[in-house]
Amino acid sequence: MQKRLPSLFRTGFCLALFAWTAAAQPPAKDLASDSKGLPARAAPTDYQAQAKAGEITIAAEFVGHSIPTPQRTFSADEYVCVEVAFFGSPAARLKLSMDDFSIRINGKKNPSPREPYDLVFKNLKDPEWEPPIKAEGKSKTQIGSSGGGGGGSDKPPPPKMPNAERRAMEQAVQKSSLLEGDRALPQAGLIFFPHRGKVTSIQSIELIYSGPAGKASLALQP
């Protein structure tokens, strides 16, 4: 019995060391917490419009179907984007939520609520992306249809962006969206609203805020 004691002590020591090592490991990285939002500009006057909501200044700029991110500017034909920013005293904090915003385009009676950024993903485009060039040759359909009949007139489907590049584009947009929750000011980020029409058809834009800071309305320029 006495000979087994050292091995039991070694086993207990190893288990304790393993438990301590596991506890000391940093938690797994959460992609959602990796979001940064956009850096706020130097002052509210650097944006198209400004308005006060209590002690907080809200600034905003309408960027149309463009989606500016630190990486590059993307686009979405079925959505419009607004860059918003919150400014306050040096120690100011505010609970931010995209749901506090809505938009009224061309004096529409009911303003449109914001859309989650993940719904915008399916409509995202990168104007700078070009599909890889493949060597062109006569397909079997083209060869077989050389005698006429128009059987090979169907257009091929548009090229698809590789999954890795699309994922990188989506992550860039997510990280540029307005951060939510209790935040130290200044904070800035993107908010999205549905709009399938051309920006040139927009005559007036009113961004409406109703949240913890109070209420505010900002007249933006298309």
C-alpha positions as CSV (number, residue, x, y, z in Angstrom):
1,M,0.0,0.0,0.0
2,Q,2.8,2.3,0.9
3,K,4.5,1.8,-2.5
4,R,1.4,3.1,-4.3
5,L,1.3,6.4,-2.5
6,P,3.9,8.2,-4.7
7,S,2.1,7.2,-7.9
8,L,-1.2,8.5,-6.5
9,F,0.5,11.8,-5.5
10,R,1.9,12.0,-9.1
11,T,-1.5,11.4,-10.6
12,G,-3.2,14.0,-8.3
13,F,-0.5,16.5,-9.1
14,C,-0.8,16.0,-12.9
15,L,-4.6,16.4,-12.7
16,A,-4.3,19.6,-10.7
17,L,-1.7,21.0,-13.1
18,F,-4.0,20.2,-16.1
19,A,-6.9,22.0,-14.4
20,W,-4.8,25.0,-13.7
21,T,-3.5,25.1,-17.3
22,A,-7.0,24.9,-18.7
23,A,-8.2,27.7,-16.5
24,A,-5.3,29.9,-17.5
25,Q,-6.1,29.5,-21.2
26,P,-7.6,32.6,-22.8
27,P,-11.3,32.2,-23.9
28,A,-12.0,31.4,-27.6
29,K,-12.1,34.4,-29.8
30,D,-15.6,35.6,-30.6
31,L,-15.9,37.0,-34.1
32,A,-18.8,39.2,-33.1
33,S,-16.7,40.9,-30.4
34,D,-14.0,41.6,-33.0
35,S,-16.2,44.3,-34.5
36,K,-14.8,47.8,-34.5
37,G,-17.4,50.0,-36.1
38,L,-16.0,52.9,-38.1
39,P,-13.6,55.4,-36.6
40,A,-15.6,58.6,-35.8
41,R,-14.5,61.7,-37.7
42,A,-12.8,64.5,-35.9
43,A,-16.0,66.5,-35.3
44,P,-19.7,66.4,-35.9
45,T,-19.3,69.1,-38.5
46,D,-17.3,66.7,-40.7
47,Y,-20.6,65.0,-41.5
48,Q,-23.5,66.2,-43.8
49,A,-25.9,66.9,-40.9
50,Q,-25.9,67.3,-37.1
51,A,-28.6,67.3,-34.5
52,K,-28.8,67.4,-30.7
53,A,-30.5,64.6,-28.7
54,G,-30.3,65.7,-25.1
55,E,-26.6,66.2,-24.3
56,I,-25.5,64.0,-27.2
57,T,-24.7,65.2,-30.8
58,I,-25.7,62.9,-33.6
59,A,-24.1,63.4,-36.9
60,A,-24.8,61.5,-40.2
61,E,-24.0,61.3,-43.9
62,F,-26.0,59.6,-46.6
63,V,-23.8,57.5,-48.9
64,G,-26.5,56.0,-51.2
65,H,-26.1,52.5,-52.4
66,S,-22.4,52.6,-51.5
67,I,-21.0,50.9,-48.4
68,P,-17.7,52.4,-47.3
69,T,-15.4,50.2,-45.2
70,P,-11.8,50.6,-44.3
71,Q,-10.9,47.9,-46.8
72,R,-12.8,49.2,-49.8
73,T,-16.2,50.5,-50.9
74,F,-18.9,47.9,-51.7
75,S,-22.4,48.4,-52.9
76,A,-25.9,47.1,-52.5
77,D,-28.6,47.9,-55.2
78,E,-31.6,47.1,-52.9
79,Y,-30.4,49.1,-49.8
80,V,-29.1,52.5,-49.0
81,C,-26.5,53.2,-46.3
82,V,-26.1,56.0,-43.7
83,E,-22.9,56.6,-41.8
84,V,-23.9,57.8,-38.3
85,A,-21.8,59.0,-35.4
86,F,-22.4,60.0,-31.7
87,F,-20.5,62.7,-29.9
88,G,-20.6,63.7,-26.2
89,S,-18.5,65.0,-23.4
90,P,-15.1,63.2,-22.8
91,A,-16.7,60.8,-20.2
92,A,-20.0,60.3,-22.1
93,R,-21.4,56.8,-22.7
94,L,-24.6,55.8,-24.4
95,K,-26.5,52.6,-25.1
96,L,-26.6,52.3,-28.9
97,S,-29.0,50.4,-31.0
98,M,-29.6,50.4,-34.7
99,D,-33.3,50.0,-34.0
100,D,-33.3,53.6,-32.7
101,F,-33.1,54.8,-36.3
102,S,-35.6,55.0,-39.2
103,I,-35.5,56.9,-42.5
104,R,-38.1,58.9,-44.4
105,I,-37.4,59.2,-48.1
106,N,-39.3,61.6,-50.3
107,G,-41.7,62.6,-47.5
108,K,-43.1,59.1,-47.2
109,K,-45.8,59.0,-44.5
110,N,-44.4,56.0,-42.7
111,P,-40.6,56.0,-42.2
112,S,-38.7,52.8,-43.0
113,P,-37.0,50.9,-40.2
114,R,-33.4,49.9,-40.5
115,E,-32.4,46.5,-41.9
116,P,-30.0,44.1,-40.2
117,Y,-26.6,44.0,-41.9
118,D,-26.8,40.3,-42.5
119,L,-29.8,40.8,-44.7
120,V,-27.7,43.1,-46.9
121,F,-25.2,40.3,-47.4
122,K,-27.2,38.6,-50.2
123,N,-27.2,41.9,-52.2
124,L,-23.6,42.8,-51.6
125,K,-21.3,43.5,-54.6
126,D,-17.7,44.5,-55.0
127,P,-17.4,46.9,-57.9
128,E,-13.7,46.2,-58.1
129,W,-14.0,42.4,-58.3
130,E,-13.3,40.8,-61.6
131,P,-13.9,37.1,-62.4
132,P,-10.8,35.2,-63.4
133,I,-10.2,35.0,-67.1
134,K,-10.5,31.5,-68.6
135,A,-9.3,30.4,-71.9
136,E,-12.3,30.4,-74.3
137,G,-12.9,27.6,-76.7
138,K,-15.8,26.1,-78.6
139,S,-18.1,24.1,-76.3
140,K,-19.9,21.0,-77.4
141,T,-23.1,23.0,-77.6
142,Q,-21.5,25.5,-79.9
143,I,-20.0,22.9,-82.2
144,G,-23.3,20.9,-82.3
145,S,-25.3,24.0,-83.0
146,S,-23.2,25.3,-85.9
147,G,-25.8,24.1,-88.3
148,G,-28.4,26.6,-87.0
149,G,-31.4,26.2,-84.8
150,G,-30.4,28.6,-82.1
151,G,-30.0,25.9,-79.5
152,G,-26.8,27.3,-78.1
153,S,-28.0,30.9,-77.6
154,D,-28.6,30.6,-73.9
155,K,-26.3,32.9,-71.9
156,P,-24.0,31.3,-69.3
157,P,-24.8,32.2,-65.7
158,P,-22.9,35.1,-64.3
159,P,-19.6,34.2,-62.5
160,K,-19.8,33.8,-58.7
161,M,-17.4,35.3,-56.3
162,P,-15.4,32.7,-54.5
163,N,-16.7,31.9,-51.0
164,A,-13.5,33.1,-49.3
165,E,-13.7,36.5,-51.0
166,R,-17.4,36.8,-50.3
167,R,-16.9,36.0,-46.6
168,A,-14.2,38.6,-46.4
169,M,-16.5,41.2,-47.9
170,E,-19.3,40.3,-45.5
171,Q,-17.0,40.5,-42.5
172,A,-15.8,44.0,-43.6
173,V,-19.4,45.2,-43.8
174,Q,-20.2,43.6,-40.4
175,K,-17.2,45.2,-38.7
176,S,-18.1,48.6,-40.2
177,S,-21.7,48.5,-38.9
178,L,-22.7,50.5,-35.9
179,L,-21.7,48.8,-32.7
180,E,-24.6,48.2,-30.3
181,G,-24.7,48.2,-26.5
182,D,-23.3,50.5,-23.8
183,R,-20.4,52.4,-25.5
184,A,-18.0,55.2,-24.7
185,L,-18.4,58.1,-27.1
186,P,-17.5,59.0,-29.8
187,Q,-18.8,56.0,-31.8
188,A,-19.6,55.7,-35.5
189,G,-20.8,53.1,-37.9
190,L,-23.1,52.2,-40.8
191,I,-26.8,51.6,-40.8
192,F,-28.8,50.2,-43.7
193,F,-32.3,50.8,-45.0
194,P,-34.3,49.2,-47.9
195,H,-34.5,51.2,-51.1
196,R,-34.5,49.6,-54.6
197,G,-34.8,52.8,-56.6
198,K,-32.0,55.0,-58.0
199,V,-30.5,57.6,-55.7
200,T,-31.2,60.2,-58.4
201,S,-34.9,59.7,-57.7
202,I,-34.5,60.8,-54.1
203,Q,-35.6,64.4,-53.4
204,S,-35.5,64.4,-49.6
205,I,-34.1,62.3,-46.8
206,E,-34.9,62.5,-43.1
207,L,-33.0,60.4,-40.7
208,I,-35.0,59.9,-37.4
209,Y,-33.5,59.0,-34.1
210,S,-35.5,58.0,-31.0
211,G,-33.5,56.4,-28.3
212,P,-32.0,56.7,-24.8
213,A,-30.5,60.1,-25.6
214,G,-33.8,61.6,-26.7
215,K,-35.2,62.4,-30.1
216,A,-33.6,64.0,-33.2
217,S,-34.2,64.5,-36.9
218,L,-31.5,65.0,-39.4
219,A,-32.1,66.3,-43.0
220,L,-29.6,64.5,-45.3
221,Q,-28.6,65.1,-48.8
222,P,-28.9,62.5,-51.6
